[in-house]
Amino acid sequence: MYLSIFDVATTIFSIILLIIILTAIISTYKSNKAINAFIIASGFYLLVYGIVPAFFVFNKGIPNKFNSIFGTHTQYSIILFSILCYLIFWLSYVVARRLKIAPSKGKSRSFKVTIKSIEGIAWFTFLLGLLGFIIEINMYGGLWQSFNNIEIVRGFKETEIEDGINNPLVFFRLFKFFIIFSFYIFYVLKNTTNKLLYKIMFFLTLTQSLYILFLNGGRTHIFIFIGTLILADAFIKTKKKNAKRLFLLIFGIFIALFSLIILDPLFSYLTYGGSISYDQVSLARLLAQFSFPYSNLGFVLNNEFDFRFFKDTYLWVISLLPAFILSRIGFVQTSPLYEYNTLLQNGTMLFGGIPSDILTWGFFQLGIVGCFLVIAIFGFILGKVDNIIEVYNNNILLAPIIIRIAFYIGMMVMYADLESLFRVRYDVVLLILFLVVLKNSKISLLKPHY
């Protein structure tokens, strides 16, 4: 096989990135004896900025967007740039982990949280989610009909915003994700008490959550959702045997990737119709789905565009406001980053949006400086998140919550759009707040009922 100088450089820099990230992961794991958001984020970082480009060096069936990158200096420059960014990310994370603010003297940060108050949170969020769940089903003509409108449901496209101006109910369908949050709270209650009601609510919210995730997130998010429960159960059985836990996590990720390959035609059939075919199933096709961060960086490094000057740090707030209220005050919404990115690259939104990875997100704000600043802030945030979940490393009851938080915060390496996080993944934000409340309270959830 002939390898150009660009291919050789790409391979070498990918190996360097691999060594640096594995060093960071091993160091972090030895220090904390647990899987956390930093380890998950590092794994995704290695995948999209190292493994994917290196794989397509040796597999010439490259994604279309790689054609303008491969065979140029950009091919390896992307990985070299990502190495520098990862070092900033790692340093910022370490600083955040070590920088712990002690409570003021004479002031107690503890307050009383009872099982009853947790029950209230579970029921309140369930009812909010149920409202959005019912509205969405009715909007699309029933439970089964919603599957026929799956692309509309997932996309939240311009037509829906226009409908939201005349129909306020469109806004309330966003409440459906409260059900996912309530599911995890009912999971805690089911294993804390012996009430039949909470076992029923656990299975009810489980089925509703799977329905919501399939319509709005697809197979990857379903695998993560189910995976949190399977891994949590495995962690419970292995208790404090950290080596076994790490093996289970790695094995679980391998099975998930294998399942993505095998089940991809099935989900394609359920989403778009047609027939189930395994003719084009391959590892290359799977990895091509993770190629957009690399091609995104290739685009921003090679093209000129207007910087957004960090307006995406607050535009997500405006995007969550009801369209019928914004229309009354004459407010015109600015295009979100994923739309801006997609129109720059494709010139149209007809083929769907292109997500913004963490480095591209920073680059769109203020070029290389924006990139360095954003990755440093991201590392710092991950450090603080891991400080929170570290408190519950040995709490088997909260394992599904911890794993879900770690996965989705880590996945922001690939999906950094804040609008997406706060629109359809806000259950993760609520779960973090839930852990913060427990951390600063006097309640103990260390004795599950089995």
PyMOL commands that set and color helices and strands:
alter all, ss='L'
color gray80, all
select helices_A, chain A and resi 5-32+37-58+64-66+74-98+115-139+143-148+150-155+158-166+169-192+196-216+219-238+242-272+283-288+292-302+311-313+315-320+323-328+337-346+358-390+396-413+418-424+426-439
alter helices_A, ss='H'
color red, helices_A
deselect
rebuild
show_as cartoon
